[in-house]
Amino acid sequence: MQGLMQRHELLISSIIAHAARHHGDGEIVSRRADGSLARTSWRRIEERARKLVSVLQALGVKPGDRVGTLAMNSDRHMELYFAISGMGAVTNTINPRLLPEDIAYIVDHAKDAVIFCDPQLLALVAAIAPKVRSLRTVVVLDEQVPKADLPVALLSYEDLLAKAAPIREWPSFDENTASGLCYTSGTTGRPKGVLYSHRATLLHAMMINSADVVGLKATDRALAIVPMFHVNAWGLPYAAPMVGASLLMPGFGMDAPSLLALMNEERATVSIGVPTVWMNLLNHLRDTGQRPATLKRIVIGGSAMPRAMMEAFGEMGIRVTQGWGMTETSPVVTLNAPKPACLKLAGEPQVQRRCAQGRVLFGADVRAVDDAGKEVPWDGKTPGHMMFRGPWVASGYYRMPPNAGEWFPSGDVGVVDKDGFIILTDRSKDLIKSGGEWISSTAIENIAVAHPDVAEAAAIAVPHEKWGERPLLIVVLRPGHTPEPGALREFCRGKLPDWSLPDRVVIADSIPHGATGKILKTELRRIYAGG
């Protein structure tokens, strides 16, 4: 016997339709290339998205086709998010920070026939266009069309919208239909495509809007620092209109002064982003004496959160919460929200618990397994390889064989404590094995960035004749600070076992980062391969 409930497909278009009807005046603020702020509303976003469907149809886009976007966070990118998936096509968000050859590979692999791009990225599109067989049209997200040497049609976004009529209503189709395609950053080979569905995307947005996760409210003003080309901006473009929250879009203004200005001018209450962005902002605040005026909450993901960062923002009255996931998990599967047992903690145990990657969201599940595939005990001590499963976890990569089994291997190593909190030790490939003992590069880095003279730090394994591998610490100093490398090494003493201390500290001008802002340890290992 089945229940007598109405059947409505879980479609992304239902999110923007709801926002337009029930939160129509909710504000979206976007910083343009000239520094000006463009203001629109959820009602206007939905109206223009329905017109954009007509534009896509006129360009020959059909349900199931992949449509590329090369763009930063803006209202126009939001319109593309809803129009492309809303008509049953697939939004292929492309990371402009990747190498041109990787971008060409992604566009060709996805068979994008149309690319929408910011005018600042048109030169990049022109460089890869001759290498892509499927591409036939490029649309610039602007009123004007800049001059460019392209072998395909070049059109203006605003000009196309001005001539288009909106579709009367959003079409309905199977909720398991593909909605978005995001490729991994390709640090260990060619980028791999993760193909999201409407159902998975909507369920993920609902869960991150729960009170113990991001928990947006209609009165929130959310600053979207995590880019829309990376894992759907962690679901924020769907979670915000779902509750009518306002969205603040920084465009290309991702430097610390620009972010702080937008944050304060537009009264941001919550923001999400990777640790490198927040560390840059924190150093800017220290150097200038400025403070975020209205910000109350920060959600961090992408890599482990340094304890010093959490404490520094906490002193400003801003609560920092860490989440965990990956492109293949949409991405959020855990968030560090307290359980009743956490309320009994105080002092150092409480701080350590808050530095964990958190506990699992309803709908997903995580386990740690040993090398034989057996789940390790939840004792907070026994490390294992972390694996995921759930309705917003990938079953395989686009145009590649499916995964074996129902659990997706994350590539992370960690432990699970008695309360179900996950503490990551490291990425599997970044652990340092010295004399048969494992050393966490993350633990060394989090201690190093607590030093007042350090802006950024990375620890890697270098070959050692006796011990096999030993840790090397590379640091970038804050401007005007000149500590001795030996002093930085001694700063770690007492906070780590002596055998885990880095043998040497190197002061560098910069540390390389990958396309999503993470430290590129593969490059560091190449640079310092000789120790």
C-alpha positions in Angstrom: 0.0 0.0 0.0 1.3 3.5 -0.9 0.6 6.7 0.8 -1.9 9.2 -0.6 0.5 12.1 -1.0 0.9 14.3 -4.1 3.8 13.5 -6.4 6.1 16.4 -7.3 9.5 15.9 -8.8 12.4 17.4 -6.9 13.6 19.9 -9.5 16.0 22.8 -9.2 13.5 25.1 -11.0 11.1 24.6 -8.0 13.7 26.5 -5.8 13.8 29.6 -7.9 10.0 29.5 -8.5 9.5 29.4 -4.8 11.9 32.2 -4.2 10.2 34.4 -6.8 6.8 33.7 -5.4 7.5 33.9 -1.6 10.7 35.8 -1.3 10.5 38.0 -4.5 12.2 41.0 -2.9 15.2 39.1 -1.6 18.3 40.8 -2.8 21.3 39.7 -4.9 24.2 42.1 -5.0 27.0 41.6 -7.6 30.2 43.5 -8.0 30.9 44.3 -11.6 34.3 44.6 -13.3 34.3 48.4 -12.8 33.7 48.0 -9.1 30.1 49.1 -9.2 27.4 47.0 -7.5 24.5 45.6 -9.5 21.3 44.9 -7.5 18.5 42.5 -8.4 16.0 40.3 -6.7 14.9 36.7 -6.7 11.8 37.7 -8.6 13.9 39.3 -11.3 16.3 36.4 -11.4 13.5 34.0 -12.1 12.0 36.2 -14.8 15.3 36.5 -16.6 16.0 32.8 -16.2 12.7 31.9 -18.0 13.7 34.3 -20.8 17.1 32.7 -20.9 15.5 29.3 -21.5 14.1 30.8 -24.8 17.6 32.0 -25.6 19.1 28.6 -25.0 16.4 26.9 -27.2 17.1 29.4 -30.0 20.8 28.5 -29.7 19.9 24.9 -30.4 20.3 23.7 -26.8 18.2 20.6 -26.1 17.5 18.7 -22.8 20.5 16.6 -21.9 22.9 19.0 -23.7 25.9 20.3 -21.8 26.3 24.1 -21.6 29.5 25.5 -20.3 30.0 28.5 -18.0 33.3 30.3 -17.5 32.3 32.9 -14.9 32.8 34.2 -11.4 30.0 34.7 -8.9 27.3 37.0 -10.2 23.6 37.4 -10.7 24.1 36.5 -14.4 25.8 33.2 -13.4 22.8 32.6 -11.1 20.4 33.0 -14.0 22.4 30.5 -16.0 22.3 28.0 -13.1 18.5 28.0 -13.1 17.8 28.3 -16.8 20.1 25.6 -18.0 19.1 23.0 -15.5 15.5 24.2 -15.5 15.0 23.3 -19.2 16.6 19.9 -18.6 20.1 20.7 -19.9 23.3 20.4 -17.9 25.3 23.3 -16.5 29.0 22.5 -16.9 30.7 24.9 -14.6 34.3 25.3 -15.7 37.2 26.5 -13.4 39.0 29.3 -15.2 42.0 28.8 -12.9 42.8 25.5 -14.5 45.5 25.2 -17.2 44.2 26.1 -20.7 44.8 22.5 -21.9 42.7 21.1 -19.0 39.9 23.6 -19.8 40.0 22.5 -23.5 39.9 18.9 -22.4 36.9 19.6 -20.2 34.9 21.4 -22.8 35.7 18.7 -25.4 35.0 15.9 -23.0 31.6 17.4 -22.0 30.8 18.2 -25.6 29.8 21.8 -24.8 28.3 23.4 -27.8 27.7 26.8 -26.1 29.9 28.6 -23.5 28.8 31.6 -21.5 31.8 33.6 -20.2 32.6 36.7 -18.3 34.2 39.3 -20.7 37.5 39.1 -18.6 37.7 35.4 -19.6 37.0 35.8 -23.3 40.7 35.6 -24.2 40.9 32.3 -22.4 37.9 31.0 -24.4 39.5 32.3 -27.7 42.7 30.3 -26.8 40.9 27.0 -26.3 38.2 27.4 -29.0 40.2 26.0 -31.9 40.9 22.8 -29.9 37.2 22.1 -29.1 35.3 20.3 -31.8 31.8 20.6 -30.3 31.9 24.4 -29.6 29.7 26.5 -32.0 28.7 29.6 -29.9 30.2 31.8 -27.2 28.0 34.3 -25.3 29.7 37.1 -23.3 28.0 38.0 -20.0 27.8 41.7 -20.7 25.9 44.3 -22.7 28.6 44.6 -25.3 30.7 42.1 -27.2 34.4 42.7 -27.0 36.6 42.1 -30.0 38.0 38.6 -30.2 39.3 36.3 -32.8 37.0 33.3 -32.6 36.2 30.5 -35.0 32.6 30.4 -33.7 29.7 32.8 -33.2 30.2 35.5 -30.5 27.1 37.0 -29.0 26.0 39.4 -26.2 24.1 38.0 -23.2 22.1 41.1 -22.5 21.3 41.6 -26.2 20.0 38.1 -26.4 17.8 38.5 -23.3 16.4 41.8 -24.5 15.0 40.1 -27.6 13.7 36.9 -25.9 10.3 36.1 -24.5 10.0 34.1 -21.3 8.7 30.6 -21.2 5.3 30.4 -19.6 6.2 27.8 -17.0 9.1 25.5 -16.0 8.9 22.1 -17.5 8.6 19.0 -15.4 10.7 15.8 -15.9 12.3 13.0 -13.9 14.1 14.3 -10.8 17.0 12.0 -11.5 17.8 14.0 -14.6 21.3 15.4 -14.7 21.5 19.0 -13.7 25.2 20.0 -13.3 28.6 18.8 -14.3 31.7 19.8 -12.3 35.2 18.5 -13.1 37.8 17.8 -10.4 40.9 20.0 -10.4 43.0 17.4 -12.1 46.0 17.5 -9.7 46.6 13.8 -10.1 45.8 13.4 -13.8 43.1 14.6 -16.2 40.1 16.3 -14.6 37.2 13.9 -14.0 33.5 14.9 -14.4 31.0 14.6 -11.5 27.5 14.6 -12.8 24.9 15.9 -10.3 21.1 15.3 -10.5 18.2 17.5 -9.6 17.2 15.2 -6.8 20.7 15.1 -5.3 21.2 18.8 -5.6 17.9 19.7 -4.0 18.3 17.2 -1.1 21.9 18.6 -0.5 20.6 22.2 -0.4 17.8 21.2 2.0 20.3 19.5 4.4 22.8 22.3 4.4 20.0 24.6 5.3 19.2 22.7 8.5 20.0 24.4 11.8 23.1 22.2 12.6 24.7 22.9 9.2 24.7 26.3 7.4 21.2 27.1 8.5 20.4 30.1 6.4 17.4 32.3 7.2 15.5 34.7 5.2 17.1 37.6 7.2 20.6 36.4 6.4 22.9 38.2 3.9 25.3 35.5 2.7 28.6 36.4 1.1 29.4 33.7 -1.5 33.2 33.6 -1.5 33.5 29.9 -2.7 33.2 30.2 -6.5 30.2 29.0 -8.4 32.5 27.1 -10.8 33.6 24.8 -7.9 31.1 22.2 -6.6 28.1 24.6 -7.2 29.5 27.0 -4.7 28.9 24.3 -2.0 25.2 24.5 -2.7 24.8 28.1 -1.6 23.1 29.3 -4.9 20.3 26.8 -4.1 20.2 27.0 -0.3 19.8 30.9 -0.3 16.8 31.2 -2.6 15.2 28.1 -0.9 14.8 30.3 2.2 14.9 33.8 0.6 18.3 34.8 2.0 20.1 37.6 0.3 23.3 36.8 -1.7 26.4 38.9 -2.1 28.5 38.1 -5.1 32.1 39.4 -5.2 32.8 38.8 -8.9 36.5 39.0 -9.6 37.1 41.0 -6.4 38.5 38.1 -4.4 41.4 39.9 -2.7 41.1 40.6 1.0 40.4 44.4 0.8 37.7 44.0 -1.8 36.0 41.1 0.2 36.1 43.1 3.4 34.6 46.2 1.7 31.7 44.2 0.2 31.2 42.4 3.5 30.9 45.6 5.4 29.1 47.8 2.8 26.4 45.1 2.3 26.1 43.9 5.9 27.1 40.3 5.4 26.0 38.0 8.3 27.4 34.7 7.1 30.0 33.6 4.6 31.6 30.4 3.2 35.1 29.8 1.7 38.3 27.9 1.8 41.0 28.5 4.5 43.4 30.3 2.2 40.9 33.1 1.6 40.1 33.4 5.3 43.8 33.4 6.2 44.4 36.2 3.7 41.5 38.2 5.2 42.8 37.6 8.7 46.2 38.9 7.8 44.7 41.9 6.2 42.6 42.6 9.4 45.8 42.3 11.5 47.7 44.7 9.2 45.0 47.3 9.0 43.2 47.0 12.4 39.9 46.8 10.6 37.1 44.4 11.5 34.1 42.8 9.8 31.2 44.9 11.1 28.2 42.5 10.8 29.6 39.1 10.1 28.6 36.5 12.7 29.4 33.1 11.1 32.0 31.6 8.8 31.8 28.1 7.3 35.1 26.7 6.2 35.8 23.7 4.0 38.2 22.5 1.3 41.1 21.7 3.6 41.6 21.5 7.4 40.9 24.7 9.4 43.9 26.0 11.4 43.1 26.3 15.1 44.7 29.8 15.2 42.2 31.0 12.6 39.2 29.8 14.6 40.5 31.5 17.7 41.4 34.7 16.0 38.0 35.2 14.4 36.4 34.0 17.7 38.0 37.0 19.5 36.1 39.2 17.0 32.8 37.6 17.9 32.7 35.5 14.7 32.0 31.8 15.0 34.0 29.6 12.7 32.6 26.2 11.8 34.3 23.5 9.7 32.7 21.2 7.2 34.1 18.4 5.1 33.4 16.9 1.7 34.6 16.9 -1.9 33.5 17.6 -5.4 32.2 14.0 -5.6 29.9 14.6 -2.5 28.2 17.8 -3.7 30.2 18.6 -1.4 29.0 18.7 2.3 28.8 15.4 4.2 29.9 16.5 7.7 29.8 19.7 9.7 31.1 20.5 13.2 27.9 21.2 15.1 27.8 20.4 18.9 26.0 17.4 20.4 24.9 17.3 24.0 28.2 15.6 25.0 30.1 18.6 23.6 28.4 21.0 26.0 30.1 19.2 28.9 33.5 20.0 27.4 35.6 23.0 28.5 39.1 24.3 27.8 41.4 22.3 25.6 39.1 19.3 25.0 36.4 21.7 23.8 38.8 23.5 21.4 40.1 20.2 20.0 36.5 19.0 19.4 35.7 22.2 17.5 38.7 21.7 15.3 37.3 18.3 14.1 35.8 18.0 10.6 32.4 17.4 12.3 29.7 14.8 12.3 27.7 13.3 9.4 24.6 15.0 8.0 21.4 13.0 7.8 21.2 11.2 4.4 24.9 10.7 4.1 27.2 8.3 5.9 31.0 8.1 6.5 33.2 5.2 7.7 36.9 4.7 8.2 38.4 1.4 7.1 41.8 -0.3 7.4 43.9 -1.5 4.5 41.8 -4.8 4.5 38.6 -2.8 4.1 37.4 -3.5 7.7 35.8 -0.6 9.6 38.0 0.7 12.4 36.7 1.4 15.9 35.3 4.7 16.9 37.9 5.4 19.5 39.4 8.6 18.3 42.8 6.9 17.9 42.7 4.2 15.1 43.2 5.8 11.7 41.5 4.6 8.6 40.7 5.5 5.0 37.6 7.6 5.0 34.7 6.6 2.7 31.3 8.2 1.8 27.9 7.1 0.7 24.5 8.9 0.3 22.0 10.4 -2.2 24.3 13.2 -3.1 27.5 11.1 -3.4 28.8 10.2 -6.8 28.4 6.6 -8.0 31.1 7.2 -10.6 32.6 9.8 -13.0 31.1 11.1 -16.2 31.8 8.8 -19.2 33.9 6.5 -17.0 33.2 3.1 -15.4 31.1 3.2 -12.2 32.7 2.8 -8.8 33.0 -0.7 -7.2 30.7 -1.0 -4.2 28.4 1.6 -2.6 31.1 3.4 -0.6 33.1 6.2 -2.3 36.8 6.5 -1.3 37.7 10.0 -0.3 41.4 9.8 -0.3 41.6 11.2 3.2 42.9 9.4 6.3 41.3 10.1 9.7 39.8 8.8 12.9 36.3 8.7 14.3 35.7 9.4 18.0 33.1 7.9 20.3 30.6 10.7 19.5 30.9 10.2 15.8 33.1 13.2 15.1 35.6 12.8 12.3 39.1 14.1 12.7 41.2 14.1 9.5 44.8 13.1 9.9 45.8 14.0 6.3 45.3 13.3 2.7 46.5 9.8 2.1 49.2 11.0 -0.3 50.3 13.8 2.0 51.1 11.7 5.1 54.8 11.6 6.1 56.1 8.1 7.0 59.2 8.5 9.1 60.9 5.4 10.6 57.6 3.4 10.3 55.6 6.1 12.1 53.0 8.4 10.4 53.4 12.2 10.8 50.5 14.5 9.9 51.5 17.4 7.6 48.2 19.1 8.6 49.1 19.1 12.3 52.5 20.7 11.6 50.9 23.4 9.3 48.2 24.3 11.8 50.8 24.9 14.5 53.0 26.9 12.2 50.3 29.3 11.1 49.6 30.1 14.7 53.0 31.9 14.8 52.4 35.7 14.6 55.0 36.1 11.8 53.6 33.4 9.5 51.1 34.1 6.7 51.0 30.6 5.3 52.6 27.2 5.8 52.9 23.8 4.2 54.6 20.7 5.4 55.7 17.9 3.0 57.8 14.7 3.1 61.3 14.8 1.8 63.6 11.7 1.3 65.8 10.8 4.2 68.6 8.2 4.1 67.9 6.8 7.6 64.2 7.4 8.3 62.9 7.1 4.8 61.0 10.4 5.0 61.2 13.5 7.2 59.0 16.6 7.4 60.0 19.8 5.7 58.1 23.0 6.7 57.8 25.7 4.1 56.5 29.1 5.3 55.5 32.4 3.8 56.0 35.4 6.2 53.8 38.3 6.8 55.2 41.5 5.3 57.8 43.2 7.5 58.4 40.1 9.7 61.8 38.3 9.6 62.0 35.4 12.1 64.9 32.9 11.9 63.9 29.5 10.5 65.3 27.9 13.7 62.9 30.0 15.8 59.9 28.8 13.7 61.0 25.2 14.2 61.3 25.7 18.0 57.8 27.3 18.0 56.5 23.8 17.1 58.4 22.1 20.0 56.1 21.0 22.8 53.1 21.1 20.5 54.2 18.0 18.6 56.1 14.9 19.6 59.8 15.6 19.1 60.1 13.0 16.4 57.3 14.8 14.4 59.1 18.2 14.4 60.2 19.3 11.0 63.9 18.8 10.4 64.2 22.0 8.5 62.2 25.2 7.9 62.3 27.0 4.5 61.2 30.6 4.2 59.7 31.1 0.7 58.3 34.0 -1.2 55.1 32.1 -2.0 53.5 28.7 -1.9 51.8 27.3 -5.1 48.1 26.8 -5.0 45.9 24.6 -7.2 42.8 25.8 -9.1 40.5 25.6 -6.1 42.8 27.5 -3.7 44.3 24.5 -2.0 48.1 24.2 -1.5 49.6 22.3 -4.3 51.8 19.8 -2.5 52.6 17.9 -5.6 54.4 20.9 -6.9 56.2 21.5 -3.5 57.3 17.9 -3.5 58.8 18.4 -7.0 60.6 21.6 -6.0 62.0 20.2 -2.8 62.5 16.6 -4.0 66.2 16.7 -3.0 65.4 17.7 0.5 
